[in-house]
Amino acid sequence: MGYNKRQPEDLTGRKFGRLTVLSRAESTTRRIKWNCRCDCGIEKVVSGENLRSGHTKSCGCILAECNQERFGTKENVRGMSNTPLYKCWGAMKARCSNPNLPSYKDYGGRGIKVCDRWKESFSNFYEDMGEGYAHGLQLDRIDVNGDYEPSNCRWVTPTVNARNKRHHFMLDGELVMDICKRIGQSYNRVMCRVTKYGWDLREAVYTPKQRGRYGVHFTS
């Protein structure tokens, strides 16, 4: 007598969160998926595992509503919450308002604020800054002691952004990061030597990488 493989439970017609299962969906993997319709009208394919576990409860509108409440936006932000610009906007607000973040001390802790126009609306931030954005660019304040506002912000490369930080190490009138680039030294290694191991800055810059645990310099 042959072995009968157990048939998967038919979820058609059942409701999980805001999702109503319409029919079984085609799948190229062993995972069983279902065509679902959200209460908002959008249809979405969801795996049975995610439906049963409660991992997926809507087409994404629940997350959008949470973001809207969290960030105080007035417009419908669904569809934008996973974009780099939206994440940049959220990170900008967080480092100015969340004391639990390590970066808070350099932003909100120093009195740096997000202007009301941006704090209350991602749409306004997008309107003011969206046009100049390109992949890989970072939001930079022209005046590092100024607030996040249209007149004080621009999109720059990570290198330019790093040059505009408050905390710079200078040696003989030149940025240490520029010296490292010129002589082929690792800037991260230099900073580790100085801040973690207490090296003299000049020695840290011009001493080649040494063999030894954690890159510690051993002298004869």
N, C-alpha and C positions, 0 to 999 in steps of 0.2 A: 504494500500500500504506500503510495507516494506521499510526500510531505506537502501539506498545503500551507503556503506562506500566508501569514495573517494579513488581511486586508486593512488598509488604513481607515481610521474613523472618518466618516463623511461629516464635514463641518458646514456643509451648505445650509444656509438659513440661520446659523448661529451668530451671535453678536459678541464681540470682544472689544470692550471699551466703546469707541465710536465707530468701530468697523463692523460691517455686516458682511458675512461671507456669501458671495454670489455663486461661485463654482470653483472647481479645481483648475489650477493653471498648469500650463506646460512647464516642464523644468528639464534642464540639461544635466542636473545633478541628481543624487539620490534623495535629496531633501524634497519633501512634498510641499508645494506652494499653492496658495489659494488667491483667487481674484476677489477683492473686497471693495466695498464702497463705504467711504467715510460719511459721517453725518453731514459734513459740509458739501458733499456731492462729488468729491474727487475719488477716483478709483485707483487702487494700489494693489500690487502683488506682494503678498506676505507669506513667509513660511509658517507652517502649522506650529512649529516649535516656538516661534516668537509670539504667535497668537495665544497659545496656551500659557506661556510663562508670563504674559503681560508685558513683555519687552516692547511690543509694538501695539499701541492703543488707538492710533489715528494715522492720517496721511502725513502728519507733520504739523498740523494746525495747533495741537496742544503745546508743542515746543515753541511755536511762534507766539502763542498767547502768553506763555511764561516769559519769553524774552521781552515781549511788549510790556508786561507788568514789571519785570525786573529793571529794564532800562528806562522806563517812563515814556516810551514812545507813544505818540498819538495815532500814527498811521499803522496800517497792516504791514508787518515786516516779514510775513511768511514768504519764502522764496529768496530772501536776502541773507538769512541768518548764517549760512555756510560760506558766504563770500569773504575774501580777504579784507575788503573794506569794512564789512560789518564787524569782523573780529578785531580789526585795528581800532575801530570806534569803541568797542566794548573794553579792550585792553587799556586804551587811553583813559577811559572813565574810571576803571578799576584802580589803576596805579595812583590816581588822584583822590580816591575815596575809600579804599579798602586798607585799613591799617595792618591787616594780617599778611599782606603781600610784602616780600623782601624789598621790592622796589619802591614801596610807599614812602620810605624815609627820604628819597631823592626827589619826590614829586609832591604828593599831598602833605607829607611831613614838613616840607619847606614852604608850604603855602601855595604851591602851584595848583591852579584850578582849571576846570573846563568851562568855557563860556556858556551862558544860559542857552544860547541858540543851539549849540551842539549837545549839551547835556540833556536837553529835553526832546531832541529829535534826531534820529539817524538820517531822516530825509534831508534835513538842513545840512548835516555834515556831508552827505553825498552831493548835495547841490553845490556846496562850496569847494569840496576837495576831490570829487569824483573824476573830474575831467583830466586832471594832471597825473592821475595814478597809473602806474604800470607795474607788472609783475616784478617782484624783487625790491621795489622801493620801500622806504620806511618813512614814517611821519616824523618830521624834525621841527623843533621850535628854533626859530632864528635867534631869538634872545633866550638863552638857556634859563634865565631867571623870570621869564615872562610866562603868561598863561597859554593854554591851548585855545586859540581863537584864529579866525581867518587871516588876520593881518600878521600873525606871528608864526604861521605854519607853512610848510612846504614839503614836497616829496623829494627825497634824496637817496643816493645809494648808501649801503651800509658803511662804506668807508668814510663818506662825507659826514654821516651821522655820528660815527665814532669820533671824528675830529671835533665835533661840536659838543661833546660831553664836558661836564664841569671838571671831572677828575682826569687831569692829564699829567703825565710824567715828562718833564723836560730835562734835557742833558745838553749843555753847551749851547743853549738857545734853540735846540731842535727837538721836535717831538720824538719821544722814544720809539713810537710806532713807526715813524719814518726812518729812523736809524736802523731799526730791525729789518725793515723791508730792503733798505739799501745794502746791508751787509749779509743778508740771508739768515738772520737770526730769528728765532721764534719769539714773537711778542708775548705769547701766553707763558712760555718758559721763563722769560725775563720777569714777568709780573709775579709768577709763582716764587721765584728766587727772592724777590724783594719783599713781598707781602707775607709769604709763609715761612721763609727761612731766614729773613733778615739780612740778606746780602746788601752790600753797597751797590747803588744803582749802576755806576760805571762798570764795576766788576761783573754785575749780572748781565749787562748788555754785551760786553766784549769777550766774556769767557765762553768758549765753544761748549757744546754739549759734552758733559762728562759721563763716563760709565759709573754706575753705582745706583743703589736703590733710590728711587724717587728723583733721580737726576741730581742728587746732592753733590756739590763740588768737593773733592778730596784733594788736599794739598800734601806735598811730600814732606 
